[in-house]
Amino acid sequence: VWKKQRTITAYLIGYGFIIPCSVYFPFFVTRFLGIENRMLRVGLYLPIQLTLHTFEAMYGTHNPWATTSMTNYLIYNCWPVPIVFDKQQQQQQQTNHHYHYYRPSMLSATEKWQSVLHNIVVIVSIGIMYSICLPYDVEPFDAPVPSYTMQHGLADLFHPAHLANTFVGGVLLLLILDQGVSLIALSVNIIWGFRTMPIMKNPLTTSTTPSEFWGAKWNLVVQTHLKGGIYKPLIRMISISSSSFEQTIADSMISSSSSSFGFSKSAAVFGTFLFSGLMHEIQWAWMIMPVDEDNCENEYNGCFKPTHGRVTLFFLWCGFIVLLEHSQWVGQSAPIQFIKKNAPAPIKTILVIFTALPLGHLYLGDIIKGQW
């Protein structure tokens, strides 16, 4: 597909075979093998990652170092955690010509021990959080409406107990994602010595804008694949000029420094959030689905089924918030600009979190009820 990128052959193979098989594979394996183990089900996310790599191959939107050699291409596509590559320069002796090549960035011995320590801290933190929250089914505060329902009124969404439960769930999700990916990254760090991309950059304590939260702090592994697999192809398909395209893809998926988005970038950002929501819907479906639906009696014996559309609605809301941030009539308004320039960083972080917190149950409710 990569060698036939942007051709009918690549699209037929990608859309007609690889992507449908990648989406169906987790459901087939879960039912065929009767997988009940939660960690094994989570591991079935890899075919969805293959879907994003397939989009990159079809449209030629890989990271630049990935296609410089077949070895780099295999490393890029086979590891679930992106490896950081350094751009280096070498001079040819005969022609005195300089050319660039890429090689994996290597960790020092101190950084390897820091990676080990990070995993220990995250695992201990998860144990403490679960010890406190598990007796309350991960919802320690008495909210008026259960998080997995769609019956929340406006007052329920801003009820202190609802907001607190959502925040607790968000912290747990952050730790679990960090632990799962960091353990995989640790093997790469220790065995090969390669530097890997961090999955989180303290999004709940250092984000100062919604763009920064989703584009530069939260789940950078998925964000990287969404950027290459969805955002860049959407920009290309919206048919902006070639010069504008090269400039756009040089930026991050969502640039917090950009004052406003044009139509192409706005549509691509919104489309990326939409795809992210649908991708999570698919993942929630096989993670939570009962293996034997015919023998299910009630939702309390492993037979809870997620409500389709909730997660997508949450991501569409978050995409809408990002677009508002960069709009002329909201993001460039005097009150918002005053907050950006004068509010202390902790205040801005709290405001960013509150853009998602009231509707966070749409994202977290099903996996909490499904005992994940």
C-alpha positions in Angstrom: 0.0 0.0 0.0 2.8 2.4 0.9 4.6 1.9 -2.5 1.2 2.5 -4.3 0.2 5.4 -2.2 -2.5 7.7 -3.5 -3.5 5.3 -6.2 -6.7 3.3 -6.9 -4.8 0.1 -6.0 -3.8 1.4 -2.6 -7.4 2.6 -1.8 -8.9 -0.8 -2.9 -6.5 -2.7 -0.7 -6.8 -0.4 2.2 -10.5 0.4 2.2 -11.6 -3.0 0.7 -9.5 -5.4 2.8 -7.1 -4.2 5.5 -9.4 -1.7 7.3 -12.5 -3.9 7.4 -10.5 -6.8 8.6 -8.7 -4.7 11.2 -12.1 -3.5 12.6 -13.7 -6.9 12.6 -10.7 -8.8 14.0 -11.1 -7.9 17.7 -14.8 -8.9 17.7 -14.0 -12.2 15.9 -11.1 -13.2 18.2 -13.0 -12.2 21.4 -16.0 -14.4 20.5 -14.0 -17.2 18.9 -11.6 -17.6 21.8 -14.1 -16.6 24.5 -11.7 -13.9 25.9 -12.8 -12.6 29.3 -9.4 -11.3 30.5 -9.5 -7.5 30.4 -5.9 -6.9 29.6 -6.1 -9.3 26.6 -9.1 -7.4 25.3 -7.4 -4.1 25.7 -4.4 -5.6 23.7 -6.8 -6.1 20.8 -6.5 -2.4 20.2 -3.5 -3.0 17.9 -5.6 -3.8 14.8 -7.3 -0.4 15.2 -3.8 1.1 15.3 -3.1 -0.8 12.0 -6.1 1.0 10.6 -4.5 4.4 11.2 -1.2 3.2 9.8 -3.1 2.0 6.7 -4.5 5.5 6.2 -1.0 6.9 6.5 0.2 4.4 3.9 -2.6 5.1 1.5 -2.2 8.9 1.6 1.5 9.1 2.1 1.3 11.0 5.4 3.8 9.1 7.6 6.3 10.8 9.8 9.2 11.8 7.5 11.7 9.4 9.1 9.4 6.4 8.7 10.0 5.9 5.0 13.7 6.7 4.8 14.4 2.9 5.0 12.6 -0.4 5.2 14.0 -0.9 8.7 12.6 2.4 9.9 9.3 1.6 8.3 9.0 -1.7 10.1 9.9 -0.2 13.4 7.3 2.6 12.9 4.5 0.2 12.0 5.2 -2.7 14.3 5.7 -1.0 17.7 2.5 0.1 19.5 4.5 2.9 21.1 6.2 5.4 18.7 10.0 5.4 18.8 11.6 8.8 18.7 14.0 9.3 15.8 16.8 11.9 15.5 17.6 13.6 12.3 21.3 13.5 11.6 23.6 14.8 8.9 26.4 13.0 7.1 28.9 14.2 4.5 29.8 12.1 1.5 33.6 12.2 1.1 33.7 12.1 -2.7 31.1 14.7 -3.6 31.3 16.8 -0.4 27.5 16.6 -0.4 25.6 16.6 2.9 22.6 14.4 3.3 20.2 13.7 6.1 19.2 10.3 7.6 17.3 9.2 10.7 18.2 6.8 13.4 16.5 5.9 16.7 17.2 8.2 19.6 19.0 6.4 22.4 18.4 6.6 26.1 21.2 7.1 28.7 21.5 4.7 31.6 20.0 7.4 33.9 17.0 7.8 31.6 16.4 4.0 31.6 16.3 4.0 35.4 13.9 7.0 35.3 11.7 5.0 33.0 11.7 2.1 35.5 10.9 4.5 38.3 8.1 6.1 36.4 6.4 2.7 35.9 6.7 1.9 39.6 5.2 5.2 40.6 2.3 4.8 38.2 1.5 1.2 39.3 1.6 2.2 43.0 -0.7 5.2 42.2 -3.2 3.0 40.5 -3.2 0.6 43.5 -3.9 3.5 45.8 -6.7 4.9 43.6 -8.4 1.5 43.2 -8.1 0.8 47.0 -9.9 4.0 47.7 -12.5 4.0 44.8 -13.2 0.3 44.1 -15.5 -0.2 47.1 -17.7 2.6 45.6 -17.6 1.2 42.1 -15.2 3.9 41.1 -17.8 6.6 41.9 -17.1 7.6 45.5 -19.5 10.5 45.5 -23.3 10.2 45.6 -24.4 11.8 42.3 -28.1 12.2 41.6 -27.9 10.3 38.2 -25.7 7.3 37.4 -22.9 8.1 35.0 -23.8 5.4 32.4 -27.2 6.8 31.7 -28.4 9.5 29.3 -30.8 11.1 31.8 -28.8 14.0 33.0 -30.4 17.4 33.2 -28.4 20.6 33.2 -28.4 20.7 37.0 -27.2 17.1 37.1 -24.3 17.8 34.8 -23.0 20.6 37.1 -23.7 18.8 40.3 -20.6 18.7 42.5 -20.8 15.0 43.0 -21.1 14.3 39.3 -18.1 16.6 38.5 -16.0 14.9 41.3 -16.8 11.4 40.1 -15.9 12.3 36.5 -12.6 13.8 37.7 -11.8 10.7 39.7 -12.6 8.6 36.6 -10.4 10.8 34.4 -7.5 10.5 36.8 -7.9 6.7 36.9 -8.1 6.5 33.1 -5.0 8.6 32.8 -3.0 6.4 35.1 -4.2 3.1 33.4 -3.4 4.4 30.0 0.0 5.6 31.2 0.8 2.3 32.9 -0.3 0.1 30.0 1.7 2.0 27.4 4.7 2.7 29.7 5.1 -1.0 30.4 5.4 -1.7 26.7 7.7 1.3 26.2 9.9 0.0 29.1 10.7 -3.1 27.2 11.9 -1.0 24.2 13.8 1.3 26.6 15.6 -1.5 28.4 16.2 -4.1 25.7 17.1 -1.9 22.8 17.7 1.4 24.5 15.4 3.3 22.2 13.7 6.5 23.4 9.9 6.3 23.1 7.2 8.9 23.0 5.5 9.6 26.4 1.8 8.9 26.4 0.9 11.8 28.7 2.5 15.1 29.5 0.6 16.0 32.7 -2.6 17.1 30.9 -4.7 17.5 34.1 -2.2 19.9 35.8 -0.4 21.8 33.0 -2.8 22.3 30.1 -3.7 26.0 29.6 -5.9 25.7 26.5 -8.2 22.9 25.1 -6.0 22.7 22.1 -2.9 22.1 24.2 -4.8 19.5 26.3 -5.9 17.4 23.3 -3.1 18.2 20.9 0.0 18.2 23.1 -0.7 16.6 26.5 -3.3 13.8 26.4 -2.6 10.4 24.9 0.2 11.5 22.6 0.5 8.0 21.1 -3.0 8.0 19.7 -2.7 11.7 18.8 0.3 11.0 16.7 -1.4 8.3 14.8 -4.6 10.4 14.3 -2.5 13.2 13.0 -0.8 11.1 10.3 -3.8 8.8 9.6 -6.8 11.1 9.7 -5.9 14.8 10.0 -3.3 15.1 7.2 -5.4 13.0 4.7 -8.4 15.1 5.5 -6.4 18.3 4.8 -5.3 16.7 1.5 -8.8 15.6 0.5 -10.2 19.1 1.2 -8.0 20.1 -1.7 -6.1 23.0 -0.4 -3.1 24.2 -2.5 0.0 22.2 -2.4 2.1 25.0 -0.8 -0.6 25.4 1.9 -0.7 21.7 2.5 3.0 21.5 3.1 2.8 24.3 5.6 -0.2 22.9 7.4 1.2 19.4 7.9 4.4 20.9 9.3 2.3 22.2 12.2 1.0 20.0 15.0 -2.5 18.6 14.6 -3.8 21.4 16.8 -1.6 24.3 17.3 -2.3 26.3 20.4 -0.3 29.2 19.0 -2.5 29.6 15.9 -4.9 32.5 16.3 -7.6 31.1 14.1 -8.4 28.2 11.8 -9.4 28.4 8.1 -12.2 26.2 6.7 -9.8 23.4 5.7 -8.1 23.1 9.1 -11.4 23.5 11.0 -13.0 20.7 8.9 -10.0 18.5 9.4 -9.8 19.1 13.2 -13.6 18.3 13.5 -13.3 15.2 11.3 -10.4 14.0 13.4 -12.4 14.3 16.6 -15.3 12.5 14.9 -13.1 9.6 13.9 -11.6 9.5 17.4 -15.1 9.2 18.8 -16.0 6.4 16.4 -12.7 4.6 17.1 -13.4 4.6 20.8 -17.0 3.4 20.2 -15.6 0.4 18.4 -13.0 -0.2 21.1 -15.6 0.1 23.9 -17.9 -2.4 22.0 -15.4 -5.3 22.1 -14.0 -4.4 25.5 -17.3 -4.5 27.2 -19.4 -6.9 25.1 -20.4 -10.2 26.7 -18.8 -13.3 25.2 -22.0 -15.3 25.4 -24.9 -12.9 24.8 -27.5 -15.7 24.7 -26.8 -16.7 28.3 -26.8 -13.2 29.7 -29.3 -12.6 32.5 -28.6 -9.1 33.7 -26.1 -6.3 33.5 -24.5 -7.3 36.8 -22.9 -10.6 35.6 -20.8 -9.3 32.8 -23.6 -8.6 30.4 -23.7 -4.8 30.4 -23.8 -3.4 26.9 -22.5 0.2 26.1 -24.8 2.8 24.7 -23.7 3.5 21.2 -23.1 7.2 20.3 -22.2 8.5 23.8 -18.4 8.5 23.3 -18.7 10.0 19.8 -20.9 12.8 21.2 -18.3 13.5 23.8 -15.5 13.8 21.2 -17.6 16.0 19.0 -18.2 18.3 21.9 -14.5 18.5 22.6 -13.8 19.2 18.9 -16.4 21.9 19.0 -14.7 23.5 22.0 -11.3 23.5 20.2 -12.9 25.2 17.2 -14.5 27.8 19.5 -11.1 28.5 21.0 -9.8 29.4 17.6 -12.8 31.2 16.3 -12.8 34.9 15.8 -16.1 35.5 17.7 -15.2 33.5 20.8 -11.5 32.7 20.9 -10.4 36.2 19.8 -13.0 37.9 22.1 -11.8 40.3 24.7 -12.7 38.2 27.8 -11.0 35.1 26.4 -7.9 37.0 25.4 -7.7 38.6 28.9 -7.9 35.2 30.5 -5.1 33.8 28.2 -2.8 36.7 28.9 -3.5 37.4 32.6 -5.0 34.4 34.4 -2.5 32.2 36.4 -1.7 28.9 34.8 -3.6 26.8 37.5 -6.8 28.8 36.8 -6.5 28.3 33.1 -6.0 24.5 33.7 -9.1 24.3 35.8 -11.1 26.2 33.1 -9.8 23.8 30.5 -10.8 20.7 32.5 -14.2 22.2 33.1 -14.8 22.3 29.3 -15.0 18.5 29.3 -15.8 17.6 32.9 -19.6 18.0 32.8 -19.9 15.7 29.8 -17.1 13.3 30.9 -19.6 10.7 31.9 -20.3 10.1 28.2 -16.8 8.9 27.8 -16.3 7.2 31.2 -19.7 6.0 32.2 -19.8 2.8 30.1 -16.3 1.6 31.0 -17.0 2.2 34.7 -20.3 0.3 34.5 -18.6 -2.4 32.5 -16.1 -2.8 35.4 -13.1 -1.7 33.5 
